Amino acid sequence: MHTFVLVVHVLLAVSMIALILVQQGKGADAGASFGGGGAATVFGASGSGNFLTRLTGVLTALFFVTSLTLAIFAKQQTNDAYSLTTDHQAPVTAPATNSANTTKSAN
């Protein structure tokens, strides 16, 4: 489970980077209004920004969730590593007695 969440986390990070780099800044809107070819895009003149903004928000929320999940996994592993309780304990044996001491005290 830890590996799956880590792989999803990395994929989300890479896709967020690519998606953010594809988006245009706010200063590019003025150039599009003077014939910059914004109407010839796949999503229309203003549909691209709205769609990409929402997709970025969804990916950011998922990235946040995977970050918290990985933090919880790391906390559990740390607690297990430094725990004083163990599942398997050494068998309890009686203390060894010295047979030479018992024979001398009997005399």
VMD Tcl script that draws the C-alpha trace (Angstrom):
set ca {
  {0.00 0.00 0.00}
  {2.85 2.35 0.84}
  {4.46 1.82 -2.57}
  {1.17 2.40 -4.40}
  {0.54 5.70 -2.62}
  {4.13 6.76 -3.28}
  {3.82 6.03 -7.02}
  {0.51 7.95 -7.20}
  {2.14 10.82 -5.31}
  {5.04 11.05 -7.79}
  {2.69 10.84 -10.78}
  {0.54 13.61 -9.34}
  {3.60 15.78 -8.79}
  {4.85 15.31 -12.36}
  {1.41 15.92 -13.85}
  {0.94 19.04 -11.72}
  {4.27 20.41 -12.92}
  {3.37 19.76 -16.56}
  {-0.13 21.20 -16.15}
  {1.11 24.37 -14.47}
  {3.74 24.92 -17.16}
  {1.11 24.57 -19.91}
  {-1.12 27.27 -18.44}
  {-0.77 30.87 -19.57}
  {-0.20 33.67 -17.11}
  {-2.65 36.49 -16.48}
  {-0.55 38.88 -18.59}
  {-1.15 36.76 -21.70}
  {-4.86 37.65 -21.77}
  {-4.21 41.14 -23.12}
  {-2.28 39.78 -26.09}
  {-5.04 37.32 -26.93}
  {-7.61 40.11 -27.15}
  {-5.62 41.78 -29.96}
  {-5.73 38.78 -32.28}
  {-3.45 36.37 -30.47}
  {-5.38 33.37 -31.80}
  {-7.08 32.47 -28.52}
  {-10.34 31.57 -30.27}
  {-8.68 28.80 -32.27}
  {-7.80 26.66 -29.27}
  {-9.41 23.32 -28.49}
  {-11.34 24.60 -25.46}
  {-12.41 27.94 -26.93}
  {-11.32 31.44 -25.99}
  {-11.89 31.18 -22.22}
  {-12.69 27.48 -21.70}
  {-9.06 26.42 -21.55}
  {-8.21 28.56 -18.55}
  {-11.25 27.46 -16.58}
  {-10.71 23.76 -17.34}
  {-6.99 23.83 -16.58}
  {-7.55 25.81 -13.40}
  {-10.09 23.29 -12.12}
  {-7.88 20.36 -13.09}
  {-4.96 21.96 -11.28}
  {-7.11 22.36 -8.18}
  {-8.19 18.71 -8.27}
  {-4.62 17.48 -8.73}
  {-3.45 19.73 -5.90}
  {-6.13 18.34 -3.57}
  {-5.15 14.76 -4.45}
  {-1.48 15.62 -3.95}
  {-2.35 16.98 -0.50}
  {-4.22 13.78 0.40}
  {-1.35 11.55 -0.73}
  {1.09 13.73 1.23}
  {-0.92 13.26 4.41}
  {-1.23 9.53 3.76}
  {2.52 9.17 3.32}
  {3.07 11.15 6.51}
  {0.78 8.76 8.40}
  {2.65 5.76 6.98}
  {5.98 7.28 8.03}
  {4.67 7.94 11.54}
  {3.51 4.34 11.90}
  {6.87 3.01 10.73}
  {8.69 5.27 13.18}
  {6.50 4.14 16.06}
  {7.07 0.49 15.15}
  {10.84 0.98 14.93}
  {11.16 2.67 18.32}
  {8.55 0.66 20.17}
  {9.61 -1.06 23.39}
  {7.02 -3.78 23.04}
  {7.76 -6.79 20.90}
  {5.56 -9.55 19.63}
  {8.04 -12.28 20.48}
  {9.57 -12.29 23.93}
  {12.34 -14.46 25.26}
  {11.22 -17.43 27.33}
  {11.48 -16.96 31.07}
  {13.76 -19.50 32.73}
  {14.58 -20.16 36.34}
  {17.92 -18.83 37.60}
  {20.77 -21.30 37.44}
  {21.83 -22.89 40.71}
  {25.35 -23.88 41.54}
  {25.41 -27.52 42.64}
  {28.77 -27.10 44.44}
  {27.32 -24.44 46.76}
  {24.32 -26.56 47.66}
  {26.40 -29.60 48.62}
  {28.73 -27.59 50.87}
  {25.90 -25.95 52.71}
  {24.26 -29.32 53.29}
  {27.35 -30.58 55.13}
}
mol new
graphics top color blue
foreach p $ca { graphics top sphere $p radius 0.5 }
foreach p [lrange $ca 0 end-1] q [lrange $ca 1 end] { graphics top cylinder $p $q radius 0.2 }
display resetview
